[in-house]
Amino acid sequence: MSKIVIRTENLTRDFGPVRAVDDLSLETPAGIVFGFLGPNGSGKTTTIRLLLGLLDPSRGRAEVLGFDMQTQANDIRERCGALLEHAGLYERLSAEDNLELYGRIWHLPAADRKARTKELLTHLGLWERRREKVVGWSRGMRQKLAVARSLLHRPSLIFLDEPTAGLDPMAAAALRDDLLSLAGLEGVTIFLTTHNLTEAEKLCAMVGVIRAGRLVAVGHPDQLRAKGGAHQAVIFGRGFSERVLVSLREQPEVAAATLQDSRLVIALKKDVEIAPLISLLVNSGAQVEEAHKGKASLEEVFLSLMEEEK
């Protein structure tokens, strides 16, 4: 059985009349990228701050790396890395000098600081630019350096709060690749908050979905897809009237049929041929231009969970 690095029990945090985290009970295994998914304002950042001992809970408790969140917060922070809303970089210093400074803060020996700086910057493709001041760097490069900063002291667990937010698609993809590679290389557990479902699907071995402070689902992405309907058909065309939708929903193999923008999404109870369903649509007066059958994406499951909780 995998070691549990984060365990919360009924963790709750109120800000006046607003409940930001609501009765959160969660376990995160060691050695994986765990995705904490939710829309903006759902309680993701507050949860990280609670786990790091930066906020006190209103009630409930948590253990991180075996340490109590309230009584051993310093032990937790010494053994964790974190990249929150601020990168924590000194822009007038070079990349090398930034890591030298943080290495001293972590009391790393001089030889270890140099070796670790070279190791991380090389892996992130920044070594050749190590003497440049950070102020002239792109946001993507700064985020990579901030990830290096969070890993400098070889933590067992790192918290990354929306690490690709604000990056262009190419920079975000490059950082995702680096995170996956580093997770394997360093053997570190990554607790990643995001509302980017594509990112979660590519990176995470396990995800938890939070809405309005409450955990609404947790498991491997495939488990969540199964919960949301593992098989589906997506039909593009016109004339998908309410009468057509009612006819579809009456079919024994159909779990649900919904219009999403200009496409018809049919959740199937099992892996079946969709030709009879397309014939039904055409015979009912709909115009079918294109059809695809496959598994529901994590994004579709996520949207379904958000709708269920309203």
N, C-alpha and C positions, 0 to 999 in steps of 0.2 A: 504494500500500500504506500502511495506517495506521501511524503512528509507534507504537512499543512503549514504554510508560511503566514497566512492571514486567516484568522478566525474571529468573526464578529457574532455577538449574541444580542439581539433586540436593540441594536445600536440606533439611538435616536438623538437628533439635534434640533432644537427650536431656536429661532431668532424672533423673539417676541411672539406674535400670533402665527408666524409662519413656521411650519414644520419642514425643514430642508432635507432631513434624513429621517425616515419613518420605519422603525422596528426592523432594521436591516440585520438579517442573519445569513452569513455567507462564509464559505471556506474556499481558499485558494491553494491549490497544490504547488509544490516547489518545481522549478525548472521549466515553466511554461510561460508563454505570453497570454496573460489573462486580459480580455477586453471588457471594460465596464462601459456599457453602451447606454445612451439616453440623449434626449433632446437637450438643448440649452436650458439651464435652470432646473434640471431634474435632480440635482444633488450630487453629481459626480465629484466636483472639486471639493465640496464640503466633506465628503467621505474621505478623500485623501488627507485633508487637513486633520480630520479626526484620527486617522490611522497613524499619522506622524506625531500625534500629541500636540499639535498646534492649536487645537480646539478641544474643549472639554465636552463630553456628551451630556445631554439633558438626562438620559438614562441609558442603560445597557452597558456593554463592555466589549473590548476587543483585545486580542493578542496578535502581535506582529513579531515573527521570528521567535516566538516563545516568550516575548516580553509583554507585560501588561501596559496597555496604552496610556493609562493615567499615572501609574506609579513608576514606570521605567521608560518614560518617553525619551530621555537622553540616550539610553541603550539602543532604542529603536533607530533614532536619527544617526547614531554613529555607524550603524550597520546597513543603512539604506542610502540610496542615491535618489535625487528628486529633480525633475524638471517641471516646474509649475508654470504659472502664467508669465513669469519673467525669466529670461535666459540666465541671469546671474553672471553676465560677462562684463568686463571692463573694456569699453570700446577703444580707449586710447592706448591700451596695451596690445601687444601682439598675441597671436594664438598661443605661442610657446610660453610667453610670460603669464598669460591667464592661467594656464595649467600649472606653471611653476608656483604661482601664488596660492592656488587651491591645494597643491601638494604640500606646501608648508602649513597651511591651515589644518590639513589632515595629519600633520606630523610624519609625513613620509620621508625616509632617508634620502639624501641628495641623489645617490645612484639610482634608487628606485623611482624617484621623480623623473629623472631623465629618460630612463628606460620605458617607463609607463607612458610618458608623453609621446615618445617616438612610436611606440606600439599602437596607441589609439589613433594618433593623427595619420599614421601610415594606413591603417585599416580604413579610415574614413576618407582617404584621398586628400588630406589636408597637409601632409608633411612638407611638401615643396613650398607651401605658402605660410609656413609656421612663423616666419619673422614679420609678416605683414600685420599692420594694425587692424583690429577687427572692425573699426568704424567704416572701412571701405568695402566690407564683405556683403554679399547678398544675404537675404534672410535665410535661405536654405543652408548656406555655409555656416552661418551663426548657429542655427539649430543643431547642425552636426557637432560643432564645437561644444555646445551646451550639453549634448549627449555624452561627449567625451568627458566633460567636467563631472557629470553625474556618475560616471563609471571609474573615475580616476583612482579612488581608494579601494577598488575591488569589492563593492557591496554585494551582499547576497540577494538583494531585492531593490529594484528601482521603480519609482513612480513617475510615469510620464503623462502629463495632463495636456491632451490635445496637441501632441508634438508636431503634427503637420499642418495645424491651422494656419491659414494665411499664406501657405506655400503654393507656388504654381504647380501644376500636375506633374511636371518632370522632376522638380525638386522633391515633391512629396513621395513620388515613387522611389527616388534614389534613397531617401531617408528610410523608407519602409524596408528596402533591401538591406540597408546597413543594420537596421535594428534586428532583423531576422538573423543575419550573419553574426552579429555581436552576441545575440542571445545564445546561439549555439557555441560560439567560441569561448564566451565567458562563463557559461553555465549559470547565468543569472536569471532570476524570476522577474518578469516585467509585468507590472500592473498598469495597464494602458487605458486611459479614458478617451473616448472619441464619440462623435455622432456620425462619423464617416463609416458607413456599413461596408463599403468595398474594402477599406483599410482593415476593418475587423476580420472580414472573411479571409483576407490574404495572410494576416499575421497571427491570428489567435487560435490556440488549441482549445480554449474554453472562454465562454462569454457569459456575462450577467447583464440583464436588461433592467434599467431603472427608470421609473416614471413618477414624477411628483414625490420623489424621496422613497418610493417603495420598490422593492425588488419584485419584478413580475415574471421573470424567467431566468434560468441559469442552466448551462450545459454546453456540450460541444456544439459547434454550429450545425452539424448534421442532425443532432437531437432537436434543436430548435426548428430546423426545417421540417422534420417529421411532425413536430407538434403543430406547425402551421399548415400542414398538408404537403407531403413529400413530393407529390406529382401534380403537375398542372399543365394546362394548355393556355397559350396566349394567342388570341385571334385579333388580327387587324382588319378593319373594314368599316362598313357603315350599316345603319339600319338596325342596331341592336336595341330594340324597343323593350319596354318593360314586359310586354307580352312574350317576347322572345326569351328574356331572362327567366320568366316564370316557367316556361316550357323546359328550359335547360335544367333548372333546379329540381324539376320533377323526375329527371332521369336518375336511375338507381346508382350509377357510377359517379354522379356529380355531388361533391360536398358543398360547393358554393360557386356562385357566378356573380362577378361584379364588374362594373365598368370603371376603368382607371384611365382618365384622360380619354384618348382615342382608341383604347384597346380593351378587349374583353378578356378578363382573366378567369379561367375555370379551374377551380381546385378539384382534383380527382381523388376518389377514395382509394384507388389502386392504379397500378400501371396498366392502362387499357388503350386500345386503339381509339383515336379521336375522329376517324373518318365518319362514323355514324353521327357524331355530334355536329360535325361540319355540314353534313347532309340535312340535319334538322334545322340548322341556322338558315341554310339556303332555301329550304322548302318553306320556312317561316317568313321569307322576304328579305332577309339580311344579305348584304353583299360582302363576301369574304375575299380579302385581297391577299392575306398571308397568314400562316398558322405555324406555331412552334409548340413542341411538347418537351417538357423537361422537369427538373426539380425546382421548387420554389427557391428564390434567392433569399439570403439572409435579410436583405432590405425589405422584401415583401413580407417576411415573417415579422420583422420589426414593426412595420407599419400596421400590420394586423394586430399586434400586441398593444400598440398605442391606441388603436381604435377600441379594442376590447376594454381598456381601462378607463375610457371616458365615462 
